[in-house]
Amino acid sequence: MGGKPTSTYVVAGMHAFSAGGRVVLKARGRSISKAVDVAEILRNKTLPNAKLTSVKIGSEDFEVQGRKRKVSFIELTLEKAEAK
C-alpha cells in the first residue's frame, strides 16, 4: 500500500482475485488503515464470495534516513469462499 487512492488498490485486488482466487494485502505504518479499508471494500461490496482467511500483524526493523526503527505491519489474505 502506498500513496495511491484506495479505489486503485480495490481495482487491482479485483483483478488479482479473478485471476487467482487469492489476494494478499500488505502494508506498513500509516498505510495499515488503507489496507484494512481495501480488504473490507473488497469483501463487502465488490467480491461477495471473498473470505478473510488470514491476518498477520507485527513489527520489523526498517531503516529511515540512516536510523533503524521498528515499523508495524499487517498482512491480510482474502480467498474465495468454499461453495456450500
NORTAMO-V626611 format. One record per backbone hydrogen bond with DSSP energy under -1.0 kcal/mol. NH is the residue of the N-H (numbers start at 0). CO is the residue of the C=O. Records with the same first field share a line. If there is no record, write none. Layout:
NH->CO ; CO
This chain:
7->4
8->4
9->5
10->6
11->7
12->8
13->9
14->10
15->11
16->12
17->13
18->14
19->15
20->16
22->77
24->75
26->73
28->71
30->27
31->28
34->30
35->31
36->32
37->33
38->34
39->35
40->36
41->37
42->38
43->39
44->40
45->40
46->41
49->46
50->78
52->76
53->76
55->74
57->72
59->70
61->68
63->66
66->63
68->61
70->59
72->57
73->26
74->55
75->24
76->53
77->22
78->50
79->20
80->48
